[in-house]
Structures are given as structure tokens and as C-alpha cells.
Amino acid sequence: MKDKKSSPWKSIQIGFTVLLVLFIYAYGFDVTKVNLEELRSERRQESLTRVTRTLAQPDIITYDKERVVVNSPLYVPCPSPSNLPTAEPSFAYLVIEPACANPGEAVQVEGFNFPPNITGPIRFVPGNDPLNVVALGRESIKTDGDGHFTTSFVLPDRLSDEPQHIRVTISQNVGAPRFSQTAKDTWDKIIETVFMALLATTAGTILAFPISFLAARNLMKPVRSPLTSIALSVLGWPIGMGLGFYIVHQIGIFTIPLSENIFINLVSVVTTPFVFWFAFRWAMPPEEIRIPTPSLRLTRIFILFIAILIAFFGFFQLAGLATNISLSMEKSLGSLGFLATFLFQVSDILRIITPALGALATGGALASFLGRIGQRTAEKNPAASVKTINFILAALAGATIFGLSGWLVEWLYQIGRIEYTFWYPVLIGAGLGLLLAAFTQPKATLPTGMVIYSITRTILNALRSVEALVMAIVFVIAVGIGPFAGMMALGLHTIVSLAKLYSEQVESIMPGPLEAITATGANRLQTIIYAVIPQIIPPYISYTMYRWDINVRMSTIIGFVGGGGIGFLLQQNINLLNYRAASTQMLAIAVVVASMDYVSSVLREKYV
Amino acid sequence: MLQVKNLTKIYDGGVKALDNVSFEVPKGQFLVVIGLSGSGKSTLLRCINRLIDPTEGQILWDGEDITAASPEEMRRIRRKIGMVFQHFNLVHRSKVITNVLAGRLGYVNPAWSLLNRFPKEDMEKAIKQMERVGIADKADQRADELSGGQQQRVGIARALMQDPNMILADEPVASLDPVLAHSIMKHLEEINKSDGVTVLCSLHFLDLVHRYADRVIALNDGQLVFEGYPRDIDDRKFKDIYGRDAERVG
């Protein structure tokens, strides 16, 4: 241990640090314009008080009102002969003393037979007409327990020969309390908000789950493959995706005439799973001790392919069935019509994503198949011929990547010159591919996993840094103003942030079970299912809950930019200076967020 | 017959964990690997099923070159080599039966694993193996609810599910008390004697070595310093293996 001596140098350092901190905060005050002068001004305080008081009275409950208006005549100024008409005798009446006065003078107003303990405005009604809606003055009266009050009223500067009036208006609640229109609107919107958050969280979780494995360093680091395999996979993706999309699209077209008939729908929806299951079982025996012959393998692949085609046919038929059912149900369901709409929308989603799924599946399958062939080629052939193959394949793969990127650039910026956006990129890509092939050992493995890891991480980080509010603006343009845009924005943000959180959990699992499962001969997929997933379920649930919580909070403000939900209403009311309504909405948000917080903490405790 | 020829492993940091190690294990032998902590025992065992890729050298098993196997061939080789670990390496949150069934993963079609399904024969086999090591009544408990000795039995049952021709045991009893140590070692011995499974086992305690080993190899600082029978380890050999200042315990 060193003994601590207070050296002058150290003191100077501390002093300097303190000065620096002071300087930083001083600058901060200047930049953020900290100024309490405004707060002290009368005007600010008054409006602050007013707004706070309004906010404290959210517009939730309302009553039917009964208004009692009592008018009593008087002269301003006093006429020479006093011929004041007597007040009409009524249930509640006013006595004015004196019955005439000059402007600026006060008269004594006494009220009888009013409802007890109630307040209301007392105002001067100019002109002869007691029903005149124009009234002057801001005074108010308060009745005692007998419904009686006395107040003095200063007359305004309105002169007339005819009698004018003093009016007391009392409004009284009658009947049972009921929810105000604002409360009803708020309820509608808060439900919309909660479900927006629910859908966004669900969609986000489903997609973030697989992505999180790609962004986990410990899983991706051991993934290495030879250049031949990588190049073939790169070629396999676009070809497979194109092919898959085309085939599934064709199936869709083929299905259209068949999907009109609800009977055909039903039959195919019921039978396709069975056909698929039997084909799948035949092509994928659960356990095999001996290595299958190549011809058996080819047959299996073919059967599997047919089975998958049938499965996609089944998907389209399912979509058709849902559409048909929803159309026929719509009329008979009445208030439950949203179920039919739901079915219709689900069928629409099915119809849209089926070709995309087909494209992805075929792309992945072809890429992995070609990758395996590449692996085999690199292992079984002499180095010299592998090198030659690598040159050709790497050039082709590079050209493909750059050609596709060029096409994307062309689509984004519409340059319109094919040599810049296609031919040059293709040439550059091919050149880079050749260089890569030249500088790598033909049989050496490249860190494919780490490349995928880095790309995934970069995309996740880039998207995560864009706030959901900003994404909502883009989606509002894409799908129009409304909760759907908000849901899409929240969903996208959920995917990227959950994928990152999840992947960090994957990175922190215990390596022992991973090692043990690998040692049994399990492949990567099996290792993930049996060693990784059981370990990450509790944190995944916990993070998903937390994210739902965040999404509820976010969805309350996403409406500010047109993303639907309660934020839209809140912003509107703030802009209209309708603070009582805004207060209702703020209260609703607080209640929902607080109860979400409570529910999620209870669930987390129970399941994690 | 397992032949290890000139095996060398240098880690990324430059640490030489194995230095030109060569030895042979006839089929059905109980071979014990001894040596200080950090002498390369674990690395050696993990090189044999290629959980760690050796830097140089060859491992031949029944004539097949493990070091040159492709991923697909590796899957086929690994499923015939069971492995038992010091810290058991069970998946804590899974049930015992699932942990045992995991031993079949090298055989099961990956597409079926996606559905989390095992064939019926495997289920029956799993129950049989759990009975063999005496934990059949624990099948539906979570793995982390079991005691250390029970967890290691699950580990052995998992290895047995593979129908192994060889078992690699990496200090299987180092985290257990002496009584449990013997019961676990007896299971390994029984598997070795009655099923004819080759066992490579690293151990710390010499009384266990004398009791169970057919043959012994010793590593010191990555080098093979002894190869012979347990009775040949006298005081002089002991000091060669464990260093000048070492004293015998047990």
C-alpha cells in the first residue's frame, strides 16, 4: 500500500476539476436557458394556476343539468317618474334595493327560494329583453342553507330609459352521474393504444427471436466455411428467392379459381396437412443409423419439395377459406362483425406473406444446399482445382452482390445510367471476388459467422438509433394516418431493440451445456434448441414484458405524429387549450401504464 | 483402437497446451489420464471429439482420421463418443429426461428436433438408461433440483444414450465427495467391463487411479511424461509427474 500524501499538485488538480465542472454546468444553464424570472411574473403564475386547476379536474363524469335563470328588472339611471314593473312572481326571485341607480353605484341584490348551497354567476343584462344572451360582469353568488343570498352588485356603464335586468343563473345536477363524451372517446382510444402495443410486441418478439441468434457472438464465432461454400451460398440466395417467389406466386394464381368455392377450401385445408405430414415423415425419418444412398436422398428431396408445394397450396386455400367465411359471416354477426374483419385481414396477410415466405424458404434451402456442395467440393478435391473453382465462383458471387446493390441504388436514386448502376458494379464485384479468391488459401475456412454477426449488429444498431416516433412518420406515409402506422413503427423498433437485448442474453449463457450437447453429435440447430433456448427463456419472457410496457408508453405519444392511439386525442386537446379533456387523457395514460407495470411485475415474478 | 499421433495444440494466446503427444488406446481399455491442473488433460480429451481443433497431429479411430473429418462426418463420429464432464454440464432448466434424451441428438433428424420430438424407442431407451444408473424416479424433475451425484448420473445416462464405443470423462468425480466418487467410477467401470466401451478418464486422486485404471498416461505441461500401468507409479515417477515438491495424498 502506498501512503497517501497530499501533494500540492493533487490539490491543484482537484481545484481545476471543480472549476471545469462549474464551467460545464454554467454553459449548460446558458444553453438550456434556465430562467426563473419568467416563473415569478404575475401573468405566468396566474396562467399556471389556472391550467393546474383545470388539469386537476379531468372531464370524466358529467350530469344532466337543469338551469334556473332568474331575471329582475332595474333602471340605470333612475328615471324621473319611477314606474318600475314588478318582478314576475316565480319560485326563485330577486329583490333589488334600490330599484334604480347610476352607473358605478352599487345595488343590494337579495335572492330567495334558490336551491341551497350552490354557486352561480350574477350578471347584468343590458337592453329591455330579459332573454338577451349578452350579459356583463364576472361576479358570482353563493346561497346559504335556506337558498338565500345577499350581495352587492356594481352597475356597469349602460344607460337606458327602459328597464334593464340583473340575472342570476343556477345550474343544478339532476339524475345519476354518467361518463362524459370525453371519457368515452378516451376509453376508445386507450383500448386502441393498448392493442397497438400488444400487436407490436407480439410481432416484434416473433421476429426478434431468430434474429437474436444471428447477433450472438458466441454462437456465430465458430461458424466458418470455405470460400467455395460461401460463394455458392451467395449465389443460391437470390436465385432461390426468385425461384421460390415465382413458384409460390404461380401456385397462388392456380389457387384463385379454386378458392372461390368454400367446399373446395374446406377439403384442401383439411387434407393438405395430412398429405404434408405423411410426405414429411417419409422424407425425414426420425432416426437413421446408416447413411442413405444418393438416389434415396434425391428422391427424398423431391418428395419434400412436392410436400412443400402442397403446403403452400394449403396456405392459399386457408386464406381463401378465411376470406369466404368472413364474407358470409359479415352480415349475420352484427356487433361481432370485427371477428369477420379480423378473419379477412388475416387471410389477406396470409396471401401477402405466403409468396414472401416461399421466397425466403427456397432461398435459404438453395443457399444451404449449394453451401454444402461447396463444402464437399473444397474438402474432396485437390487444392489446385479448388482454387480454380474458387476464382470462378467468387467472381460470380461478387458480381451478384454488387449487381444487386447497384440495382438498389438505381431504385433509390433513379440515376438512369445502366453502366454506373449495373455494369461497373458488376465488374468491380467480380474483381473483388477474384482478389479474395487469389488471397485466400483454397481450403482455408473464412469466418462467415462473424461477418453475418457484424452485419446484423450494424443494421440493428442503426435502426435502433432511430426513434419509434420518427419511424412512425415514415409508416404514416406508407400506410396512412392511423393506429396501423403506429403499430408498424413500434413493431419495427421492438424487433431491433429486443433482438439486441435477446442476443446479449444468448451471449451470457453457460457454455457447459452447449459443449455437452455439441459433444453428442448434435448439429447447430439442435444445439440451439436443446442447449441455448432452455437457458434463455426466463430473460426472454422478462424482456418481452418490459418491452410491452415500453410499447404501451410509446404508443401513447406515437399519435402525436399521426400514428393513432390516444396521443392523437391528447395532442388535439392540448392544441385546442381544452385542458380538462387533455387531463382526462393523461389520467388514462397514467392508469394504463401503472397497471401494465403492476401486471408485468406480477407475471415476471410468477414465470421467471 | 484409438491412435493419437504427435498431437499439438497451441491456443490463440500462444499457450502450448499439448506438445507432441502420442499414445494408443486398445479397444475396451480403461485409460486414466493424470497430471496437474493445467497440464493439458482437458484439452487432450476435447481434441479427441474435436470440441477443440488440434493445431497439429492426427487422431485415428479404428483407422478413420478424426482430425480431417468434415462437419457431417464429425457428427457421425461424435455420436459414438460419449462425454462426461466435471461440472456435469446439464441443461439446468430442462427436465432430467430431456437431458438424457439429448444424448440421441446425433442420431435424430434435425427437423424432428425442431418439433422437440424423439422417437418412441428413444424414450424407452432413456428410461432404461436412467434405471441403469439409478435415477429413474427423477425423470420429471428439473436437472438443477438434483444433487451433484445424481446430476453426474444424468450425465452418464446421457452419454450412454449415444450407444458409445468410447467415453471421454473429464475429471468426472472432481466435484463430488469420496463416496459419490466411487459410485460414479463404478458406473464407468461397469460400462467399460460389461459393454466393452473404451474409457478415457482424467483423474486427480491416485487411489482412484490404482483402483480403476487398466493403464495410465501422465501429462506435465502438455508433454507426455509417463505411460504404463498403475502399479508402476512409484515415488520417483510420482515426482516426475507432479513436480519435485509434490507430496502424495490418498
Contacts between the chains, C-beta under 8 A, distances in Angstrom:
chain1	res1	chain2	res2	distance
A	280	B	111	7.7
A	284	B	109	5.1
A	284	B	111	4.7
A	284	B	112	6.7
A	285	B	109	6.4
A	286	B	108	6.1
A	286	B	109	5.6
A	286	B	112	5.0
A	286	B	117	7.3
A	286	B	118	7.6
A	286	B	119	4.4
A	287	B	104	7.4
A	287	B	107	4.8
A	287	B	108	5.6
A	287	B	109	6.9
A	287	B	119	5.5
A	287	B	121	7.7
A	287	B	122	7.3
A	288	B	107	7.3
A	288	B	109	7.2
A	289	B	107	7.1
A	291	B	76	7.7
A	375	B	70	6.7
A	375	B	71	7.2
A	376	B	70	7.3
A	379	B	70	5.2
A	510	B	92	7.9
A	512	B	85	6.7
A	512	B	87	5.6
A	512	B	88	7.8
A	512	B	89	3.7
A	513	B	89	5.3
A	513	B	90	6.6
A	513	B	91	4.5
A	513	B	92	7.7
A	515	B	51	5.9
A	515	B	85	7.5
A	515	B	89	6.1
A	516	B	83	6.7
A	516	B	85	6.2
A	516	B	89	3.7
A	516	B	90	7.4
A	516	B	102	7.8
A	516	B	155	7.7
A	516	B	158	7.4
A	517	B	91	7.6
A	517	B	102	5.8
A	517	B	105	6.6
A	518	B	51	6.3
A	518	B	78	7.7
A	519	B	49	5.6
A	519	B	51	6.0
A	519	B	78	6.2
A	519	B	81	7.4
A	519	B	83	4.2
A	519	B	168	8.0
A	520	B	78	6.8
A	520	B	79	6.5
A	520	B	82	7.9
A	520	B	83	7.8
A	520	B	102	6.1
A	520	B	103	5.3
A	520	B	104	7.7
A	520	B	105	5.0
A	520	B	106	5.2
A	520	B	158	7.2
A	520	B	161	7.9
A	520	B	162	5.9
A	521	B	74	7.9
A	521	B	75	4.8
A	521	B	76	7.1
A	521	B	77	7.7
A	521	B	78	3.8
A	521	B	79	3.3
A	521	B	105	6.5
A	521	B	106	2.3
A	521	B	107	7.6
A	521	B	162	7.2
A	522	B	75	7.9
A	522	B	102	7.3
A	522	B	105	3.6
A	522	B	106	6.2
A	522	B	113	7.7
A	523	B	71	7.9
A	523	B	75	6.1
A	523	B	110	5.4
A	525	B	110	5.0
A	525	B	113	6.8
A	525	B	114	6.9
A	526	B	105	4.8
A	526	B	108	7.5
A	526	B	110	5.5
A	526	B	113	4.5
A	529	B	113	5.5
A	529	B	114	6.8
A	529	B	116	7.0
A	530	B	91	6.7
A	530	B	94	7.5
A	530	B	98	7.5
A	530	B	102	5.2
A	530	B	105	6.5
A	530	B	113	7.1
A	531	B	91	5.9
A	531	B	102	8.0
A	534	B	91	4.9
A	534	B	92	7.8
A	534	B	93	4.6
A	534	B	94	4.7
A	535	B	91	6.9
A	535	B	92	7.5
A	535	B	93	6.6
A	537	B	93	6.9
A	538	B	93	7.6
